[in-house]
Amino acid sequence: MSFCSCTDTKCPLNPVNHDKGCDLCIQKCLKDNEIPSCFFNKVNKNVEDKDYTFMGFAKHVQKNM
């Protein structure tokens, strides 16, 4: 996926590792009540604490906007 901003290419859910696009990553995040890293990267690619929860995303946005 040319637009995917996730840099974790070792992750089996990363679109570079299969032909299912973002679906697998999004399904995993929804199941785990997390936000995909691409949303964090849109705000600022320097994600310091790797807290991908909704609260972690809110903190990331507040810190970087």
C-alpha positions in Angstrom: 0.0 0.0 0.0 1.7 3.1 -1.2 -0.2 5.4 1.2 0.4 3.3 4.4 2.5 5.3 6.8 3.2 2.4 9.2 7.0 1.8 9.5 6.6 -1.6 11.3 7.2 -3.7 8.2 8.0 -6.7 10.5 4.3 -6.7 11.6 2.5 -9.5 9.8 -0.6 -7.2 9.6 1.3 -4.5 7.7 0.0 -4.2 4.1 3.4 -4.8 2.7 3.2 -8.4 4.0 -0.1 -9.5 2.4 -2.7 -8.6 -0.2 -5.6 -7.6 2.1 -4.8 -3.9 2.4 -5.4 -2.3 5.8 -8.3 -4.6 6.8 -6.2 -6.9 9.0 -4.6 -4.1 10.9 -7.9 -2.3 11.4 -9.7 -5.5 12.6 -6.9 -6.1 15.1 -7.1 -2.6 16.4 -10.8 -2.6 16.7 -10.7 -5.9 18.6 -8.1 -4.5 21.0 -9.7 -1.0 21.4 -6.7 0.6 19.7 -6.1 3.3 17.1 -4.0 2.2 14.0 -0.5 3.8 13.9 -1.3 5.6 10.7 -3.6 7.9 12.6 -0.7 8.7 15.1 1.7 9.2 12.1 -0.8 11.7 10.5 -0.5 13.9 13.7 3.2 13.4 14.2 5.4 10.4 13.1 7.4 10.6 16.4 5.3 8.4 18.6 7.2 8.3 21.9 5.3 6.0 24.2 3.7 3.5 21.8 0.4 3.7 23.7 -2.1 3.0 20.9 -5.2 3.2 23.1 -7.8 5.8 22.6 -6.4 7.7 25.5 -2.9 7.4 24.2 -4.1 8.9 20.9 -5.9 11.7 22.6 -2.7 12.5 24.5 -0.6 12.3 21.3 -3.0 14.8 19.6 -3.0 17.2 22.5 0.8 17.1 22.7 1.3 17.6 19.0 -1.4 20.0 17.8 
